[in-house]
Amino acid sequence: MGRATKVVLAYSGGVDTSVCIPYLKEEWGVEEVITLAADLGQGEELGPIKEKALKSGASVSLVENAQESFVKDYAFAAIRANALYENRYPLSTALARPLIAKLLVEAAEKYGADAVAHGCTGKGNDQVRFDVSIAALNPNIKVLAPAREWGMSREETIAYGERFGIPTPVKKSSPFSIDRNLLGRSIEAGPLEDPWTEPPEEIYAMTKAIADTPNEPDYVEIGFEKGNPVSLNGQTLSGIELITQLNEVVGKHGVGRIDMVENRLVGIKSREIYEVPALLVLIQAHRDIESLCLTADVSHYKRGIEETYAKLIYNGLWYSPLKAALDGFIDQTQERVSGTVRLKLFKGNATIVGRQSDNSLYTPDLATYGAEDKFDHKAAEGFIYVWGLPTRVWSEKTRG
């Protein structure tokens, strides 16, 4: 591990990260612990978290509002890439980790810390995302992960904290582990560890059950400029406002729930529940406006790298050379991806019902079957002959 004297700790206010403060000092000889809590739109008051860190032994307790960067630099990049891990999960939690890693490294530089720390355990993906992102941003800084090494059960962790004045948490009536930010919620553990068990309705907070959704549909129009969502129903909004408003209206119609068994990077399968109303619909709409604005070869090639892009994010490689190279390609493809997509929200479905763009490659007088058809039907015969020639030759040579 190596000795560290001043450490910046990623801090959530929970049991593990609170106990990390005295543990680092008492067991690992750290002289000073600075905590950093990132406000990524999780919707909770961070003032008490700041106070709790100081009471738990932190010398400085930082709270950074990083919502704007989270949306503009991370969420929008994923939307432009249509990034869905295993073609389902839009990476709402994973996207937060490289940003928190960046904040940790910046705080360490500002305060002269020789290490950063996090409270991740050894079974999850987040430890990889933090460690690799930090190494990419500053390969010389130490990364400490006490919860990965201390070997304490939850009860032992709580008891350890009590010795240093960290209050016992109010008994959790919920057995679920929940992570939330502006982009959505991830829910795991407890009864959900059985993949046969239906998720109870109580776990959801951003999306309504179908039975409770309105009996009339809502229509929303999402405007894009160069691949970025910029307006809702004709009103230009900041990224934070757009996602906040879209979360509400989409969630109201029961859209945005994902229940999946995913493959974690550390080699195990995990049953995960996600609520991602706005993000899921934005990727759906973005992919649709691309179908209007991109040529067939660009569109097909881009689909091929989108899975790679999603894996890079999921696997903690946000700051990797391959990710940077793919960003260059994706940004180039988005130059003409501007327009509006219209969706109908109703009873758990978000259905695209219209799209328009000044950069549309859709040509009505070529597409129509009406009298105004400009397509040269006679040209098709020669095209088919040339196109099918390799198949015809192959058939002639292989027919016994």
N, C-alpha and C positions, 0 to 999 in steps of 0.2 A: 504493500500500500504506500509506504513512504510517509514521512512525517509532514504535517501541514500545520501552520500556525494561525492563518486567517482563512476562513472558508465562507463562501457565499452559498447558502442552501436554498434550493427551490422549495417553497413553503406553501402548503395548502390550508394549514390550520387543523388538519386531522391528527389522529393519534400518532401515526408513524412519523410524520414530519416534525411534530412537536417533540417527540421523544428523541429524535435525531439530534436536537440541540444539546441537551445534557450528555447524551451518549458520546457525541463527537468530542466534547470537552473532557469528560471523565475517563472514557475508555481509550480514546485515541490521542489524547493530549493536545487537542486544538485549543488555542488560547482565546480565539474570538470567532463567534459565529454571526454572520450577517444573513438575515433571511430576505428572500425576495418572493413576493406573491404577485402573480400576473393577473390582471383583470382582463379576461377575454370574453366578457359578457356572460359570466355564469349566473348572474342575477342575484348574488348574495352580497350583503354588506361586508366590505373588506376592512372596515375600521376595527371591529372586534378581533379580526384575524391579526391585524397589525399589533394590537395590544397583547394578544395571547402570545405572540412570538417574543415580545419583550419580557413578559412574565415568565416565559419558559427559559429565559437566559440569553436571548439574542442581544447583542450590543447595538445593532441597528436593524430596524424592520422596514424594509422597502415595499411599497405597493406601486406597481407600474400599470397604468392603463394603456394596454396595447391593442385595444379593439380595432382601431383604424388600420394599423399595420396588419393585423390578423386577417382582416377582410381583404384589403387591397393587395397585399404582397403574397398571401398564402391561399386564401379561399378562392380569389379570382383566378389565380394561376391554375388551381385544380379544376375550376369550371372551364377555363379555356382548353384544358386537356381532356375534358370529360372523364376525369379520373374516378374510376370505380374499382375498388379492390375486389377481385374475384367476381367482377361484373355486377356487384351489388352494393358494396359499402362505399359511400362517398367520403370517407377518411376524415370525418368531422373532428374526432379526437386526435388522430395521428398528426393532423396539420398543425396542432397547437405546439407539439413538442419541439420542432426546430426553432420556433420563435422563442419559447421559454429558454432553450439552450443559448440562443443569441443574447437574451437579456442577462442570463447568468454570466456569460463571458464578458459582456460589457461592464456589468457591475463589479466583477472581479478586477478588471483593469482599472476602473475608477477608484476602488477602495484599496488597491494594492494587495488583493488576496492571492495566495499561492495555490488555492484549490477551490473547486466548486463541488457541491454535493446534491444528491436527490434521495428521495425516500422509496424508490422502486424496489420491488422484490425480484427474485431471480427467475420467476416463471413468466413474466409478462413481456410485451413488446417494448414498453416505454423505456426500460433500462437501455435497450439497444439504441433507441432513437436519441436519448439524451447523450449517452457515452460517445456515439459515433459523430453526432452533430457537434458536440463540444470539441472533440479531437480535430474535426475539420476546421473549426473556427480558431482554435488555439491548441496546436498539438503539444505544447509544452506545459499546459496546466494539468494538475492532478484532478481526477474525478473520483470522489468518494461516494460509496453506496452502502451506508451502515445497515439498512434493512435487508440488504442482500446477504450480509455476513453475520448478523448478530444471532440468528438462530432462535429467536424468542417467539413463542406463540402470541396470539393477540392478548391473552390474559396476562402473560408475563410482561409484554410490552406496556400494558396499562399499569401494572404494578411497578415497573421500573420508573415510569413517568411520575407516579404518585410520590416516589421517594424524593423527587426534585420539584414538587409543588405543582405538577401538571394535573389538573383535575380529571377525575374519572369521567369519561364521556357519559352523557345521559344514555341509559340503556336503549340500544337501537331496537325499535319495534320492527324495523325492516331489516331483513337479512341480505338485502341486495347491495351490491357495490355500484355506485353511480358516478359518472363523470359528466359534467355539463359545461358547455360554453355557448357562445352565440350561435354556432352552427348546428348544435344538437346535443342529444344526450346518449350516452352508452350505458347500458344496464346489464350486469352479469352477477353471477354467484347465487347462493341460496338455492331455492327450488329450481332455478333456471339451469343449474348444472346437469339436470336430467333433460336431454334433448327431446324427450317424449312429452314433457310437461308443458302444457299450454301456459303462456305468460299471463299472470293475473292482471286484470285491468288497472289495479292500483299502481303498477310500475310506471304508467304513462303520465306525462305531464304536459306535453306539447301538442298531442294529437288526441282527438275525441274518438270514442268508440263509434262504429258505424251507426248504431242504434240512436246515438245522441247527436248525429250530424243534421244539418238543416235539410228540409224536404224540398228546397229549391236550390239550383246550382248557382255558383258564383263564377263569373268570367273575369279573368285577369289578363292583362296585356303586359308583357315584359319586353322592354326595349334594350337592345344591345348595341354597343359601339366598340368596334375592333375586338369582339369576343367578350367584352366585359358587360355585365348587366348594369344599366344606368338609370332605368326608369320603370315605374310601375303605374299602369293605367294612364300613361301620358305624362305623369309627373316625375320630373328629374329628382332623384334622391341620392343621398350619400349611400355608400355600400352598407353601412351599419343600419341606416333607416330602412333601406330596401329589404334587407334580410329580416329585420325585426318585423316589418309589416307583412312580409310574405309568410314568415313562420306562423303568424296569427291566422291569416285567412286560409292558408293551406291546411294547417293543423285543425282548424275548425271543421273541415270536411273529412277528417280522418285519413289524410294523405301523409305518408312519410314514415311509416313503420316498417322496420326490417327485422326479421327473425332468421338468423343464419348460424350455421356451424362453419367457422372460418379456420383457416390454417395459420396459426401463429408462426412467427419467424423462428421461435425457439424449438419448433418441432412438434408441438402438441396441437390438438384441435380444441377449439373453445366455442361454446355456444354463446352468442352475443345478440343482444337486442339493441337496436338503434332507433332513435327518433330524429329524423333529419328532414323536416317538411320543406323548408325553403331550399336547402342545398340540393336535394333530390330533384325538385321541380326545375331549378335553375340549370342543372346539367341536362335534364330532359329537353328543356326549351333551347338551350345552347346547341345541343346536337342537332336539333331540328332546323335552326336558322343556318347552321353550317351546310345542311343538305341543299339549301337554296343558293348559297354563295360560293361554295367550293367546287372545283372541277372534280370529276369522278376519280381521277388518279390520285389527286391530293387527298381527297376524302378517304379513299380506301387505304392509302398508305398511312394516314394519320390514325385510322382505327387500329392499325397494327402496332403503333407505338404507345397508344393510350394505356394498354394493359401494363406495359413496361413502366410507364410513368407512375401509374398507381402503385405498382410493386415497390418502386424506389421510395415513394413517400411512406408506405406502410412499413418498409424495412429500414427506415431511419437514414436514408441516403439523400436527403433533401439537398445537402451541400456537396454532392458528388459531381465529378466532371461529366458523367453521362447525363445527369439531370440538367446541368447547365447547357450541354449541347442540345438536348431535346427542347429546352426552353427556347433556344434560338430558332429551331424549326417551327415550333408551335407559334411563337410570336409572329413569324413571317406568314404563317397560314391565316392569322387572324386579321390581317390588314384590311380585308374587305368583308369581314363577318360583322355586318351591322344590319339592323332591321328590328322587326317586332314579331313576337310570337304570341298567339292568343290561346289560352287554355281554359277548359271548362272543368271546374272542381265540383265533384258531386259523389257522395257516398263512397268515399275511399279511393276515388279515381281522379287522376289529373290527366285529362285527355286533350291533346293538341288539336285544335279545330281550325287554326288558320295561321298563316305566316306571310310576311311581306318584307321586301327589302329593295332599296334603290340599286343594290348591287346584285340583284337576283339574276341567275343564269337560266332561270326557267323562261322559255320562250313560247308564249301562247300560240302563235301562228305555226309553230313546229309541233307543239304538243296536241293541238286540237284535232278532233276527227270531223269537225264541221267543214262548211264550204270554204272557209278562209285558210284551210290547210296549205302550208307552203312546203311541206316535206316532199322530196322527190322520191316517189314510191318506186319508179323504174330503177333508181340507183341501187335499191336493196338487193336485186337479183345478183348483180356483179359482186357486191360486197359479200353476200352469203357464199358465193362460189369461192372467192379468195379466202375468206375466213374458215370455211370448212375443208379447204384443200388438204391440210395435213391429216385430218381425220379420214378423208376419203382415201388418201394414199396409204395410210396405215391399215385401213380395212382391206384394201386390195392386196396388200402384201401379206397379211396375216390370215386371210381366208384360205382354209385348206381345201 
